Amino acid sequence: MSALPLLAISAAAPEPEPFHPPSLSEFFPEVFLLTDPTAVGLSGAEEPIFGLNRIMLIRFLAVAVMMLILWLAVRNMRIVPTRFQAGAEFLLGFVRQNVIIDTLGEKDGRRFMPVLMAMFFGILAMNITGIIPFLNIAGTSVIGMPLVLALVAYVLFIYAGLKKHPGAFLKNSLFPSGVPWPIYFIVTPIEFLSTFILRPVTLALRLLMNMVAGHLLLVLCFAATHFFFLSMLAYGDFLGLLGVGTLAFGLAFTLFEILVAVLQAYVFTYLTAVYIQLALADEH
């Protein structure tokens, strides 16, 4: 009879909260709608006139903060720069020289520098939001933004080729010289796919997949830490000490994700510059 109260207490005790792994649903957050109370649809609900979700708000915030940082860095330039100015000059000089000028040369580099600079810093700003507390997701982790950026790169290198070689760009891109004409039945479709289809697709998918994978890894580590500490260790299960390991992995992946954010901005901008350079090459 004495065991009955213990059974009753154990049955009434709350059970640990189950572990909730990350899923792709996190990349499709709820939309915040601005509705018009004077317009009612067929369903009886107010008609939406504007809508944003969390990722769209993060994109606007990232671009606004990056523009503010760059403006503050260059608005009062000094001969002896402050640390803030020196850091901004290092980044701007790195992109200018190592990505743009070294790839396109001085003349063509100056022509395409504004859009390539904007591309690099825009991607960097939206990538880095994936590790910022309370934002925790990259603005480039949904396909829309990588597709827009890839479309910009696509238009840039086709525009560069058509402007420099208006009569020969498309011909030499699809029908490279020195190839026997029967081989064109094989070479031309391959050139079309690789130049005009795979270039923008791989640009978009490379950026997207890296940001999605990084977010899922971080969420997995920190969700596991929360589970081990607050759902297991708090209830006396010493397996909850595994949360120390998942927390350490989460912090390490955060540092790695910073590197990935910068690297993906560099790779995207560099490949765009390379595609422009190939379109400007004299053999066209």
C-alpha positions as CSV (number, residue, x, y, z in Angstrom):
1,M,0.0,0.0,0.0
2,S,2.9,2.4,0.7
3,A,4.0,2.2,-3.0
4,L,0.7,3.7,-4.2
5,P,1.4,7.3,-3.3
6,L,4.8,7.1,-5.1
7,L,3.1,5.7,-8.2
8,A,0.6,8.5,-8.1
9,I,3.3,11.1,-7.8
10,S,5.4,9.7,-10.7
11,A,2.3,9.5,-12.9
12,A,1.4,13.1,-12.1
13,A,5.0,14.4,-12.7
14,P,5.5,16.2,-16.0
15,E,7.4,14.4,-18.7
16,P,10.4,15.9,-20.5
17,E,9.5,17.9,-23.6
18,P,10.3,15.8,-26.7
19,F,13.1,16.8,-29.1
20,H,11.9,18.8,-32.1
21,P,14.5,18.6,-35.0
22,P,14.7,21.4,-37.5
23,S,12.7,21.1,-40.7
24,L,12.3,22.9,-44.0
25,S,9.2,24.6,-42.7
26,E,11.4,27.1,-40.9
27,F,12.2,28.6,-44.3
28,F,8.5,29.4,-45.0
29,P,7.5,31.5,-42.0
30,E,4.1,33.0,-41.4
31,V,3.3,36.1,-43.6
32,F,2.4,39.3,-41.8
33,L,-0.4,40.9,-43.8
34,L,-1.5,44.5,-44.0
35,T,-5.2,44.4,-44.8
36,D,-7.7,47.0,-46.0
37,P,-10.7,47.1,-43.6
38,T,-12.9,48.7,-46.2
39,A,-12.3,45.9,-48.8
40,V,-13.9,42.6,-48.0
41,G,-13.4,39.6,-50.2
42,L,-15.9,36.8,-51.1
43,S,-14.9,34.8,-48.0
44,G,-15.9,37.7,-45.8
45,A,-12.2,38.5,-44.7
46,E,-10.5,41.7,-45.2
47,E,-8.5,42.0,-48.5
48,P,-4.7,42.0,-48.0
49,I,-2.9,44.9,-49.6
50,F,0.7,44.1,-48.5
51,G,2.4,41.1,-47.0
52,L,5.9,40.4,-45.6
53,N,7.3,37.4,-43.8
54,R,10.2,37.2,-41.4
55,I,12.8,36.4,-44.1
56,M,11.8,39.4,-46.2
57,L,12.0,41.7,-43.1
58,I,15.5,40.3,-42.5
59,R,16.5,41.1,-46.0
60,F,15.4,44.7,-45.7
61,L,17.1,45.0,-42.4
62,A,20.4,43.5,-43.6
63,V,20.6,45.8,-46.6
64,A,19.7,48.9,-44.6
65,V,22.3,48.1,-41.9
66,M,25.0,47.4,-44.5
67,M,24.3,50.7,-46.3
68,L,24.4,52.5,-43.0
69,I,27.7,50.9,-42.1
70,L,29.3,51.8,-45.5
71,W,28.0,55.3,-45.3
72,L,29.4,55.8,-41.8
73,A,32.7,54.4,-42.9
74,V,33.2,56.8,-45.9
75,R,31.3,59.9,-44.9
76,N,34.2,61.5,-43.0
77,M,37.4,60.0,-44.5
78,R,40.7,60.7,-42.7
79,I,44.3,60.5,-43.9
80,V,45.0,58.6,-40.7
81,P,42.0,56.2,-40.7
82,T,40.2,55.1,-37.6
83,R,39.8,51.4,-37.0
84,F,36.3,51.5,-38.4
85,Q,37.5,53.3,-41.5
86,A,40.5,51.0,-41.9
87,G,38.3,47.9,-41.7
88,A,35.9,49.2,-44.4
89,E,38.8,50.3,-46.6
90,F,40.3,46.8,-46.3
91,L,37.0,45.1,-47.4
92,L,36.4,47.6,-50.2
93,G,40.0,47.3,-51.4
94,F,40.0,43.5,-51.2
95,V,36.9,43.3,-53.4
96,R,38.1,46.0,-55.8
97,Q,41.6,44.5,-56.3
98,N,41.3,40.8,-55.7
99,V,37.9,40.1,-57.2
100,I,37.2,42.8,-59.8
101,I,40.5,44.3,-61.1
102,D,42.5,41.1,-61.1
103,T,39.7,39.4,-63.1
104,L,38.5,42.1,-65.4
105,G,41.4,44.5,-65.6
106,E,41.4,48.2,-64.7
107,K,39.2,49.5,-67.6
108,D,36.5,46.8,-67.6
109,G,36.7,46.5,-63.8
110,R,35.8,50.1,-63.3
111,R,32.8,49.7,-65.6
112,F,31.3,46.8,-63.6
113,M,32.6,47.7,-60.2
114,P,29.5,49.3,-58.8
115,V,27.2,46.4,-59.4
116,L,29.8,43.8,-58.4
117,M,30.5,45.7,-55.2
118,A,26.8,45.9,-54.4
119,M,26.5,42.2,-55.2
120,F,29.3,41.2,-52.8
121,F,28.2,43.4,-49.8
122,G,24.5,42.6,-50.4
123,I,25.2,38.8,-50.3
124,L,27.5,39.2,-47.3
125,A,24.9,41.2,-45.3
126,M,22.1,38.7,-46.0
127,N,24.4,35.7,-45.4
128,I,25.6,37.0,-42.0
129,T,22.1,37.3,-40.6
130,G,22.1,33.5,-40.2
131,I,24.3,33.8,-37.1
132,I,22.9,37.0,-35.5
133,P,20.7,36.3,-32.4
134,F,17.0,36.9,-32.8
135,L,17.4,36.8,-36.6
136,N,19.0,33.4,-36.9
137,I,18.3,32.8,-40.6
138,A,20.1,34.0,-43.7
139,G,18.2,36.2,-46.2
140,T,19.6,34.0,-49.0
141,S,18.3,30.8,-47.6
142,V,15.1,30.9,-49.7
143,I,15.4,30.5,-53.4
144,G,14.0,33.9,-54.4
145,M,17.0,36.0,-53.5
146,P,19.7,33.6,-55.0
147,L,17.6,33.5,-58.2
148,V,17.4,37.3,-58.5
149,L,21.2,37.5,-57.9
150,A,21.9,34.8,-60.5
151,L,19.6,36.6,-62.9
152,V,21.6,39.8,-62.4
153,A,24.9,37.9,-63.1
154,Y,23.3,36.3,-66.2
155,V,22.2,39.6,-67.6
156,L,25.6,41.2,-66.8
157,F,27.7,38.7,-68.7
158,I,25.3,38.5,-71.7
159,Y,25.2,42.3,-71.9
160,A,29.0,42.5,-71.7
161,G,29.4,39.9,-74.5
162,L,26.8,41.4,-76.8
163,K,28.1,45.0,-76.3
164,K,31.8,44.0,-76.9
165,H,31.1,41.5,-79.7
166,P,27.6,42.1,-81.0
167,G,28.0,39.9,-84.1
168,A,30.1,37.1,-82.7
169,F,29.3,36.5,-79.0
170,L,26.4,34.1,-79.5
171,K,27.9,32.5,-82.5
172,N,31.2,31.7,-80.8
173,S,29.5,30.8,-77.6
174,L,27.5,28.1,-79.3
175,F,29.8,27.2,-82.2
176,P,33.4,27.4,-81.1
177,S,35.9,27.6,-83.8
178,G,38.1,24.7,-84.9
179,V,35.4,22.1,-84.4
180,P,34.5,19.8,-87.4
181,W,30.9,20.7,-88.4
182,P,29.4,17.2,-87.6
183,I,30.7,17.6,-84.0
184,Y,28.5,20.7,-83.6
185,F,25.5,18.5,-83.1
186,I,27.1,17.4,-79.9
187,V,29.1,20.5,-78.9
188,T,26.4,23.1,-79.4
189,P,23.8,21.7,-77.0
190,I,26.5,21.2,-74.4
191,E,27.8,24.8,-74.8
192,F,24.2,26.1,-74.7
193,L,23.5,24.2,-71.4
194,S,26.8,25.0,-69.8
195,T,26.9,28.7,-70.7
196,F,23.3,29.9,-70.7
197,I,21.6,27.4,-68.3
198,L,24.0,25.9,-65.9
199,R,25.9,29.1,-65.0
200,P,22.9,30.9,-63.4
201,V,21.5,27.7,-62.0
202,T,24.7,26.7,-60.3
203,L,25.2,30.2,-58.9
204,A,21.8,30.2,-57.3
205,L,21.9,26.6,-56.0
206,R,25.4,26.9,-54.6
207,L,24.5,30.0,-52.5
208,L,21.1,28.6,-51.5
209,M,22.3,25.1,-50.4
210,N,25.2,26.5,-48.4
211,M,22.9,28.8,-46.4
212,V,20.2,26.2,-45.9
213,A,22.7,23.6,-44.7
214,G,24.4,26.1,-42.4
215,H,21.0,27.1,-40.8
216,L,19.9,23.5,-40.3
217,L,23.2,22.6,-38.6
218,L,23.0,25.5,-36.2
219,V,19.4,24.9,-35.4
220,L,20.1,21.2,-34.8
221,C,23.0,21.9,-32.4
222,F,21.2,24.5,-30.4
223,A,17.9,22.7,-30.4
224,A,19.7,19.6,-29.1
225,T,21.4,21.7,-26.4
226,H,18.0,23.0,-25.3
227,F,16.6,19.5,-25.2
228,F,19.6,18.0,-23.2
229,F,19.8,20.8,-20.7
230,L,16.1,21.7,-20.1
231,S,14.3,18.5,-21.0
232,M,16.7,15.8,-19.7
233,L,19.2,17.2,-17.2
234,A,16.4,19.2,-15.5
235,Y,14.6,16.0,-14.9
236,G,17.6,14.2,-13.4
237,D,18.7,12.4,-16.5
238,F,22.5,12.7,-16.7
239,L,22.5,12.1,-20.4
240,G,21.6,15.7,-20.5
241,L,25.3,16.5,-20.0
242,L,25.6,15.7,-23.7
243,G,24.3,19.2,-24.1
244,V,27.8,20.5,-23.3
245,G,29.0,18.8,-26.5
246,T,26.2,20.0,-28.7
247,L,26.7,23.6,-27.3
248,A,30.4,23.4,-28.2
249,F,29.6,22.1,-31.7
250,G,27.0,24.9,-32.1
251,L,29.5,27.6,-31.2
252,A,32.2,26.0,-33.5
253,F,29.6,25.8,-36.4
254,T,28.7,29.5,-35.7
255,L,32.4,30.5,-36.4
256,F,32.4,28.2,-39.4
257,E,29.2,29.8,-40.7
258,I,30.8,33.3,-40.6
259,L,33.5,31.9,-42.8
260,V,30.9,30.4,-45.1
261,A,29.0,33.6,-45.3
262,V,32.1,35.6,-46.4
263,L,33.3,32.8,-48.7
264,Q,29.9,32.5,-50.5
265,A,29.8,36.2,-51.1
266,Y,33.3,36.0,-52.5
267,V,32.6,33.0,-54.7
268,F,29.4,34.4,-56.2
269,T,30.9,37.7,-57.0
270,Y,34.2,36.2,-58.3
271,L,32.4,33.8,-60.6
272,T,30.2,36.6,-61.9
273,A,33.4,38.6,-62.7
274,V,34.9,35.5,-64.4
275,Y,31.8,35.0,-66.6
276,I,31.9,38.7,-67.6
277,Q,35.6,38.3,-68.5
278,L,34.9,35.3,-70.6
279,A,32.2,37.2,-72.5
280,L,34.6,40.1,-73.1
281,A,37.5,37.8,-74.3
282,D,38.8,38.7,-77.7
283,E,38.1,35.3,-79.2
284,H,34.5,36.3,-79.3
